[in-house]
Amino acid sequence: MDSTTNILVKDIVNNTEMNIEGVKLYCVLEKNLKQYNNIILNIDNDMVLSSSFLNSSLGNILDNYGLDRLKNSLKFKCNKNQFERISTYLHKYNEIYKK
């Protein structure tokens, strides 16, 4: 049975600037994806999402699960700028690394 998991990014990572922090988030996301949970990812308004952080978290999800699975399983609760940043990242990543 599918369930929904709310993930607060601030409870998992110390910042959203470094690869190692992205890996921490990736591990939590992957655990939930393996359990076929739907995920709501809550990102605080003051968090700036660096490319390093996104590569190590969402980029790894894209590599291992694909864009369709990410879109079907993961929803974002964030401000408009963060949403645009994530959306642009996913689009560019998918265009460059399509499988």
C-alpha distances in whole Angstrom, upper triangle without the diagonal:
4,6,10,13,16,19,23,25,28,26,25,28,32,33,32,35,34,33,32,30,28,27,26,23,22,21,19,18,17,15,13,13,12,9,8,8,11,14,17,20,23,26,29,32,34,33,34,32,34,34,34,31,29,30,28,25,24,27,25,22,23,25,22,19,21,22,20,16,18,19,15,13,16,18,22,23,27,30,32,34,31,29,31,32,28,28,32,31,28,30,33,31,29,33,34,31,30,29
4,7,10,13,16,19,21,25,23,23,26,29,30,28,32,31,30,29,27,25,24,23,21,20,19,17,15,15,14,10,10,11,8,6,5,7,10,13,16,19,23,26,28,31,29,31,28,31,31,31,28,26,27,26,22,21,24,22,19,20,23,20,17,19,19,17,14,15,15,12,10,13,15,18,20,23,27,28,30,27,25,28,28,25,25,28,27,24,27,29,27,26,30,31,29,27,27
4,7,10,13,16,19,22,20,20,23,27,27,26,30,30,28,28,25,24,23,22,19,19,18,15,14,15,13,10,11,12,9,8,5,6,8,11,14,16,20,23,26,28,27,29,27,29,30,30,26,25,26,25,21,20,23,22,19,21,23,21,18,20,20,18,15,15,16,13,10,12,13,16,17,21,24,26,28,25,23,27,27,24,24,28,27,24,27,30,28,27,30,32,30,29,28
4,7,10,13,16,18,17,17,20,24,24,23,27,27,26,26,23,21,21,20,17,17,17,13,12,14,13,9,11,13,10,9,5,4,6,7,11,13,16,19,22,25,23,25,24,26,27,27,24,22,24,23,19,18,22,21,18,20,22,20,18,20,19,18,15,14,14,12,9,10,10,13,14,17,21,23,25,22,20,23,24,21,21,25,24,22,25,27,26,25,29,30,28,28,28
4,6,10,12,15,14,14,17,20,21,20,24,24,23,22,20,18,18,16,14,14,14,10,10,12,11,8,10,13,11,10,7,6,5,6,8,10,14,17,20,22,20,23,21,24,25,25,21,20,22,21,17,17,20,19,16,19,22,20,18,20,19,19,16,14,15,14,10,10,10,12,13,16,19,22,23,20,19,23,23,19,21,24,23,21,24,27,25,25,29,30,28,28,28
4,7,10,12,11,12,15,18,19,18,22,22,22,21,18,17,18,16,13,14,15,11,11,14,13,10,13,15,14,14,10,9,6,5,6,7,11,13,16,19,17,20,19,22,23,23,20,19,21,20,16,16,20,20,17,20,23,21,19,21,20,20,17,15,16,15,12,10,10,10,10,13,16,19,21,18,17,21,21,18,20,23,22,21,24,26,25,25,29,30,28,28,29
4,6,9,8,8,11,14,15,15,18,19,19,18,14,14,15,12,9,12,12,8,9,12,12,10,12,15,15,15,11,10,7,6,5,6,9,11,15,16,15,17,16,19,20,20,16,16,18,17,13,14,18,17,15,18,21,20,19,20,19,20,17,15,16,16,13,10,10,10,10,12,16,18,19,16,16,19,19,16,19,22,20,19,23,25,23,24,27,28,27,27,28
4,5,5,7,9,12,12,12,16,17,18,17,13,13,15,12,10,13,14,11,11,15,15,13,16,19,18,18,15,14,10,9,6,5,6,8,12,13,12,15,14,17,19,19,15,16,19,17,14,15,19,19,17,20,23,22,21,23,22,23,20,17,18,19,16,13,12,10,10,11,14,17,18,15,15,19,18,16,19,22,20,20,24,25,24,25,28,29,28,29,30
4,5,5,6,9,9,9,13,14,14,14,10,10,12,10,7,11,12,10,11,14,15,14,16,19,19,19,17,16,12,10,7,6,6,7,11,12,9,12,11,14,16,16,12,12,15,14,11,13,16,16,16,18,21,21,20,21,20,22,20,17,18,19,16,13,13,11,10,11,14,17,16,13,14,17,16,14,17,19,18,18,22,23,21,23,26,26,25,27,28
4,5,6,7,8,9,12,14,15,14,11,12,14,11,10,14,15,13,14,17,18,17,20,22,22,23,20,19,15,13,10,8,7,7,11,10,9,12,12,15,18,17,13,15,18,16,14,16,19,19,19,22,24,24,24,25,24,26,24,21,22,23,20,17,16,14,13,12,15,18,17,14,16,19,18,17,20,22,20,21,25,25,24,26,29,29,29,30,32
4,6,8,10,12,15,16,17,15,11,13,14,11,10,13,13,11,13,16,16,16,19,21,20,21,19,18,15,14,11,10,10,10,14,14,12,15,15,18,20,19,15,17,19,17,15,17,20,20,19,23,24,24,24,26,25,27,24,21,23,24,20,18,17,16,15,15,18,21,21,18,19,23,21,19,23,25,23,23,27,28,26,28,31,31,30,31,32
4,7,9,10,13,13,13,11,8,10,10,7,6,10,10,8,11,13,13,14,16,18,19,20,18,18,14,14,11,11,11,12,16,15,13,15,14,16,18,16,13,14,17,14,12,15,17,17,17,20,21,21,21,23,23,25,22,19,21,22,19,16,17,15,16,16,19,22,21,18,19,22,20,18,22,23,21,21,25,26,24,26,29,28,27,29,30
4,5,7,10,10,11,9,5,8,9,7,7,11,11,11,13,15,16,17,19,21,22,23,21,20,17,16,13,12,11,12,15,14,11,12,12,13,15,13,10,13,15,12,11,14,17,16,17,20,21,21,22,23,23,25,23,20,22,24,21,18,18,16,16,16,18,21,20,16,19,21,18,17,21,22,20,21,24,24,22,25,28,27,26,28,29
4,7,9,9,11,10,7,10,12,10,11,14,15,14,16,19,20,20,22,24,25,26,24,24,20,19,16,15,13,12,15,13,10,12,12,13,16,14,11,14,17,14,14,17,19,19,20,23,24,24,25,27,26,29,27,24,26,27,24,21,21,19,19,17,19,22,20,17,20,22,20,19,23,24,21,23,26,26,25,27,30,29,28,31,32
4,6,7,10,10,7,9,12,11,11,14,16,15,17,19,21,21,23,25,26,27,25,24,20,19,15,14,11,11,13,10,8,8,9,10,13,11,9,12,14,13,13,15,17,18,19,21,23,24,24,25,25,27,26,22,24,26,24,20,20,17,17,15,17,19,17,14,17,19,16,16,20,21,18,20,23,23,22,25,27,26,26,29,30
4,6,8,9,6,7,11,10,10,12,15,15,15,18,20,20,21,24,25,25,23,22,19,17,13,13,10,11,12,10,7,6,5,6,9,8,6,8,11,10,10,12,14,15,16,18,20,21,22,22,21,24,23,19,21,24,21,18,18,15,15,14,15,17,15,12,14,16,13,13,16,17,14,16,20,19,18,21,23,23,23,25,27
4,7,9,7,8,11,12,12,14,17,17,18,20,22,23,23,26,28,28,26,25,22,21,17,17,13,14,15,12,9,7,6,5,8,7,5,9,11,10,11,13,14,16,18,19,20,22,23,23,23,26,25,22,23,26,24,21,21,18,19,17,17,19,16,14,16,17,14,14,18,17,15,17,20,19,18,21,23,22,22,25,27
4,6,5,7,9,10,11,13,15,16,17,19,21,22,23,25,27,27,26,26,22,22,18,18,16,17,18,16,12,11,9,7,9,6,5,9,10,9,10,13,14,14,17,18,19,20,22,23,23,26,25,22,24,26,24,21,22,20,21,19,21,22,19,17,19,20,16,16,19,19,16,18,21,20,18,21,23,22,21,24,26
4,5,5,6,9,10,10,12,15,15,16,18,20,20,22,24,25,24,24,21,21,18,19,17,18,20,18,15,13,11,9,9,5,5,8,7,5,8,11,11,11,14,16,16,17,19,20,20,24,22,20,22,25,23,20,22,20,22,20,22,23,21,18,20,21,17,16,19,19,15,17,20,19,16,19,22,20,19,22,23
4,5,5,6,9,10,11,13,14,15,17,19,20,21,23,25,24,24,21,21,18,19,17,19,21,19,16,15,13,12,12,9,8,11,11,7,9,13,13,12,15,17,17,18,20,21,22,25,23,21,24,26,23,21,22,21,22,22,24,25,23,20,22,23,20,18,22,22,19,20,23,22,19,22,25,23,22,24,25
4,5,5,7,9,10,11,13,14,16,17,19,20,22,23,22,22,18,18,15,15,14,15,17,16,13,13,11,11,12,9,7,10,11,8,8,12,13,13,14,17,18,18,20,21,21,24,22,19,22,24,21,19,20,18,19,18,20,22,20,17,19,21,18,16,20,20,17,18,22,22,19,22,25,23,22,25,26
4,5,5,6,9,10,10,12,14,16,16,18,20,21,20,19,16,17,13,15,13,15,17,17,13,12,10,9,10,7,4,6,7,5,5,8,9,9,11,13,14,15,16,17,18,21,19,16,19,21,18,16,17,16,17,17,19,21,19,15,17,18,15,14,17,18,14,15,19,18,16,18,21,20,19,21,22
4,5,5,6,9,10,10,12,14,15,16,18,20,19,19,17,18,15,17,16,18,21,20,16,16,13,13,13,10,8,9,9,5,6,9,10,9,10,13,13,13,15,17,18,21,19,16,20,21,19,17,19,18,20,20,22,24,22,19,20,22,19,16,20,20,17,17,21,20,17,19,22,21,19,21,22
4,5,5,7,9,10,11,13,15,16,17,19,18,18,16,16,14,15,15,17,20,19,16,16,14,15,15,13,10,11,12,9,8,11,13,11,12,16,16,16,17,19,20,22,20,17,20,22,18,16,18,17,19,19,22,24,23,19,20,23,20,18,21,22,19,19,23,23,20,22,25,24,22,24,25
4,5,5,6,9,10,11,12,14,16,17,15,15,12,13,10,12,12,14,17,17,14,15,12,13,14,12,9,10,11,8,6,9,11,10,10,14,15,14,15,17,17,19,17,14,17,18,15,13,14,14,15,16,19,21,20,16,17,19,17,15,18,19,16,16,20,20,18,20,23,23,21,22,23
4,5,5,6,8,10,10,12,14,15,14,15,12,14,12,14,14,17,20,20,17,17,14,15,14,12,10,9,10,7,4,7,9,7,7,11,11,11,12,14,15,17,14,12,15,17,14,12,15,15,17,18,21,22,21,18,18,20,18,15,17,19,16,15,19,19,16,17,21,20,18,20,20
4,6,5,6,9,10,11,13,14,14,15,13,15,13,16,17,19,22,23,19,20,17,18,18,16,13,13,13,10,8,11,12,10,10,13,14,12,13,16,17,19,16,14,18,18,15,14,17,17,19,20,24,25,25,21,21,24,21,18,21,23,19,18,22,23,20,21,24,23,21,22,22
4,5,5,6,9,10,11,13,11,12,10,12,11,13,14,17,20,21,18,19,17,19,19,17,14,14,15,12,10,11,14,12,11,15,16,14,14,17,18,19,16,14,17,17,13,12,15,15,17,18,22,24,24,20,20,23,21,18,20,23,20,19,23,24,21,22,25,25,23,24,24
4,6,5,6,9,10,11,9,10,8,10,9,12,14,17,20,21,18,19,16,18,18,17,14,13,14,12,8,9,12,10,8,11,13,12,11,13,14,15,12,10,13,13,10,9,12,12,15,17,20,22,22,18,18,20,19,15,17,20,17,16,19,21,18,18,22,22,20,21,21
4,5,5,6,9,10,10,11,10,13,13,16,17,21,24,25,21,22,19,20,19,18,15,14,14,12,9,10,12,9,7,11,12,9,9,12,14,15,11,10,14,14,11,11,14,16,18,20,24,25,25,21,21,23,21,18,20,22,19,17,20,21,18,18,22,22,19,20,19
4,6,5,7,9,9,11,11,14,14,17,19,22,25,26,23,24,22,23,22,21,18,17,18,15,13,14,16,13,11,15,15,12,12,16,17,18,14,13,16,16,12,13,16,17,19,22,25,27,27,24,23,26,24,21,23,25,22,20,24,25,22,22,26,26,23,23,23
4,5,5,6,5,8,7,11,11,15,17,20,24,25,22,24,21,23,23,22,19,18,19,17,13,14,16,14,11,15,16,13,12,15,16,16,12,12,14,13,9,10,13,15,17,20,23,25,26,22,21,24,23,20,21,24,22,20,23,25,22,22,26,26,23,23,23
4,5,5,6,7,8,12,13,16,18,22,25,26,24,24,21,23,22,22,19,17,18,16,13,12,14,12,9,12,13,11,9,12,13,13,9,9,12,10,7,9,12,15,18,20,24,25,26,22,21,23,22,19,20,22,20,17,20,22,20,19,23,23,21,20,19
4,5,8,10,12,15,16,20,22,25,28,30,27,27,25,26,25,24,21,20,20,18,15,15,17,14,11,14,14,11,10,13,15,15,11,12,15,14,11,13,16,19,21,24,27,29,29,26,24,27,26,22,23,26,23,21,23,25,22,21,25,25,22,22,20
4,5,9,11,14,16,19,22,25,28,30,27,29,26,28,27,26,23,22,22,21,18,17,20,17,14,17,18,15,13,16,18,17,13,14,16,14,11,13,16,19,21,24,28,29,30,27,25,28,27,24,25,27,25,23,26,28,25,24,28,28,25,25,24
4,7,9,13,15,18,21,25,27,30,27,28,26,27,27,26,24,22,22,21,18,17,19,17,14,16,17,14,12,14,15,14,10,11,13,10,8,11,14,17,19,22,26,27,28,25,23,26,26,22,22,25,24,21,23,26,23,22,26,27,24,23,22
4,6,10,12,15,18,22,25,27,25,26,24,26,26,25,22,21,22,20,17,16,19,18,14,16,19,16,14,16,16,15,11,11,13,10,7,9,11,14,16,20,23,25,26,23,21,24,24,20,21,24,23,20,23,26,23,23,26,28,25,24,24
4,7,10,13,16,20,22,25,23,24,22,24,24,25,21,19,21,20,16,15,18,17,14,16,18,17,14,15,14,13,10,10,10,8,5,6,8,11,13,17,20,22,23,20,18,21,21,18,18,22,21,18,21,24,22,21,25,26,24,23,23
4,6,9,12,16,18,21,19,20,18,21,21,22,18,17,19,18,14,13,16,16,13,15,18,16,14,15,14,14,11,9,10,9,6,5,6,8,10,13,17,19,20,17,15,19,19,15,16,20,19,17,20,22,20,20,24,25,23,23,24
4,6,10,13,15,18,16,18,17,20,21,21,18,16,19,18,15,14,17,18,15,17,20,19,17,18,16,16,14,11,11,11,8,6,5,6,7,10,14,16,17,14,13,17,17,14,15,19,18,17,19,22,21,21,24,26,25,25,26
4,6,10,12,15,13,15,13,16,17,18,15,13,16,16,12,11,15,16,14,16,19,18,17,17,16,17,15,12,12,13,10,7,6,5,6,8,12,14,15,12,11,15,14,12,14,17,16,15,18,20,19,20,23,24,23,24,25
4,7,9,12,11,13,13,16,18,19,15,15,18,17,14,14,18,19,17,19,22,22,21,21,19,20,19,15,15,16,14,11,9,6,5,6,10,13,14,11,11,15,15,13,15,18,17,17,20,22,21,23,26,27,26,27,28
4,6,8,7,9,10,13,16,16,13,13,16,16,13,13,17,18,17,19,22,22,21,22,20,21,20,17,17,19,16,13,11,8,6,5,8,11,11,8,10,13,12,11,14,16,16,16,19,21,20,22,25,26,25,26,28
4,6,6,9,11,14,17,18,15,15,19,19,16,17,20,22,21,23,25,26,25,25,24,25,24,20,20,22,20,16,14,11,9,7,8,12,12,9,12,15,14,14,17,19,18,19,22,23,23,25,28,28,28,30,32
4,6,8,11,14,17,19,16,16,20,20,18,18,21,23,23,24,27,28,27,27,25,26,26,22,22,24,22,18,16,12,10,6,6,9,9,8,11,13,13,13,16,18,18,19,22,23,23,25,28,28,29,30,33
4,6,10,13,16,17,15,16,20,20,18,19,22,24,24,25,27,29,28,28,26,28,28,24,24,26,24,21,19,15,13,10,9,12,10,9,13,15,13,15,18,19,18,21,23,24,24,26,28,29,29,31,34
4,6,9,13,14,11,12,16,16,15,16,18,20,20,21,24,25,25,25,23,26,25,21,22,24,22,18,17,13,12,9,10,12,10,8,12,13,12,12,16,17,16,18,21,21,21,23,26,26,26,28,30
4,6,10,11,10,10,14,15,14,15,16,19,19,20,23,24,25,24,22,25,25,21,21,24,23,19,18,14,14,11,11,12,9,7,11,12,9,11,14,14,13,16,18,18,18,21,23,23,24,26,28
4,7,8,6,7,10,11,11,11,13,15,16,17,19,21,21,20,19,22,21,18,19,22,20,17,16,13,14,11,12,13,10,7,10,11,8,8,12,12,10,13,15,15,15,18,20,20,20,22,25
4,5,5,6,9,10,11,12,12,15,16,17,18,20,21,21,20,23,23,19,20,24,22,19,19,16,17,15,15,16,13,11,13,13,9,10,13,13,10,13,16,14,14,17,19,18,19,21,24
4,5,5,6,9,10,10,9,12,14,14,15,18,19,18,17,21,21,18,19,23,22,19,19,17,19,17,18,17,14,12,14,13,10,10,13,11,8,11,13,12,11,14,16,15,15,18,21
4,6,5,6,9,10,9,11,14,15,15,17,19,19,19,22,22,19,21,24,22,20,21,19,20,19,20,20,18,15,17,17,13,13,16,15,11,14,16,14,13,16,18,16,16,19,21
4,6,5,6,8,9,10,12,14,15,16,18,18,18,21,20,17,19,22,20,17,18,16,17,16,17,18,16,13,15,16,12,11,15,14,11,13,16,15,13,17,19,18,17,20,22
4,5,5,5,6,9,10,11,12,14,15,15,14,17,17,13,15,18,17,14,15,13,16,15,16,17,15,11,13,13,10,8,11,11,8,9,13,12,10,13,16,15,14,17,19
4,6,6,4,7,9,9,10,12,14,14,14,17,17,14,17,19,18,16,18,17,19,18,20,20,18,15,16,16,13,11,13,13,9,10,13,12,9,12,14,13,12,15,16
4,6,6,6,9,10,10,12,14,15,15,18,17,15,18,20,18,16,18,17,19,19,21,22,20,17,18,18,15,13,16,16,12,13,16,15,12,15,18,16,14,17,18
4,6,6,6,9,10,11,12,13,13,16,15,12,15,17,15,12,14,14,16,16,19,20,18,15,15,17,14,11,14,15,12,11,15,15,12,14,18,17,15,17,18
4,5,5,6,9,10,10,10,10,13,12,9,11,14,12,10,12,12,15,15,17,18,17,14,13,14,12,9,11,12,9,8,12,12,10,11,14,14,13,14,16
4,5,5,6,9,10,9,10,13,13,10,13,16,15,13,15,15,18,18,20,20,19,16,16,16,13,11,12,12,9,8,11,11,7,9,12,11,10,12,13
4,5,5,6,8,9,11,14,13,11,14,16,15,14,17,17,20,20,23,23,22,19,18,19,17,14,16,16,13,11,14,14,11,12,15,14,11,13,13
4,5,5,6,7,8,11,9,7,11,13,11,10,14,14,18,19,22,22,21,18,17,18,17,13,14,16,13,11,14,15,11,11,15,15,12,13,13
4,6,5,4,6,9,8,7,10,12,12,11,14,15,19,20,22,22,21,18,17,17,16,13,13,14,11,8,11,12,8,8,12,12,9,9,10
4,6,6,9,11,11,10,13,15,15,15,18,19,22,23,25,25,24,21,20,21,19,16,16,17,14,11,13,13,10,9,12,12,8,9,9
4,6,9,11,10,10,13,14,14,14,18,19,23,24,27,27,26,23,22,23,21,18,18,19,16,14,16,17,13,12,16,15,12,12,11
4,7,8,6,7,10,11,10,12,15,17,21,22,25,25,25,22,20,22,20,17,17,19,16,13,15,17,13,12,15,16,13,12,11
4,6,6,6,9,10,11,12,15,17,21,22,24,24,24,21,19,20,19,15,15,16,14,11,12,14,11,9,12,13,10,9,8
4,6,5,6,9,10,10,13,14,18,19,21,21,21,18,16,16,16,13,11,13,12,8,9,11,9,7,11,12,11,9,10
4,5,5,6,9,10,12,15,19,20,23,22,23,20,18,18,18,15,14,16,15,11,12,15,13,10,13,16,14,12,12
4,5,5,6,8,11,14,18,20,23,23,23,21,18,20,19,16,15,17,16,12,14,17,15,13,16,18,15,14,13
4,6,5,5,9,11,15,16,19,19,20,17,15,16,16,12,12,14,13,10,12,15,13,11,15,17,15,14,14
4,6,6,7,10,14,16,18,18,19,16,13,15,15,12,11,14,13,10,12,15,14,12,15,17,16,15,16
4,6,8,12,15,18,20,20,22,19,16,18,19,15,14,17,17,14,15,18,17,15,18,21,19,17,18
4,7,10,13,16,19,20,21,19,16,19,19,15,15,18,17,14,17,20,18,17,20,22,20,19,19
4,7,10,13,16,17,18,15,13,15,15,12,12,16,15,12,15,18,16,16,19,21,19,19,20
4,7,10,13,14,15,13,10,13,14,11,11,15,15,13,15,18,18,17,20,22,22,21,22
4,6,9,11,12,9,7,11,12,9,10,14,14,13,15,18,17,18,21,22,22,22,24
4,7,9,12,9,8,12,13,11,13,16,16,16,18,21,21,21,24,26,25,26,28
4,7,8,6,6,10,11,10,12,14,15,15,18,20,20,21,24,25,25,26,28
4,6,5,6,9,10,11,12,14,15,16,18,20,21,22,24,26,27,27,30
4,5,5,6,9,10,10,12,14,15,16,18,20,21,22,24,25,26,29
4,5,5,6,9,10,11,12,14,15,16,18,20,21,22,24,25,28
4,5,5,6,8,10,10,12,14,15,16,18,20,21,22,23,26
4,5,5,6,8,10,11,12,14,15,16,18,20,21,21,24
4,5,5,6,8,10,10,12,14,15,16,18,20,20,24
4,6,5,6,9,10,11,12,14,15,16,18,19,22
4,5,5,6,9,10,10,12,14,15,16,17,20
4,5,5,6,9,10,11,12,14,15,16,19
4,6,5,6,8,10,11,12,14,15,18
4,6,5,6,8,10,11,12,13,16
4,6,5,6,8,10,10,11,14
4,6,5,6,9,10,10,14
4,5,5,6,8,10,13
4,5,5,6,8,11
4,6,5,5,8
4,6,6,9
4,6,9
4,6
4
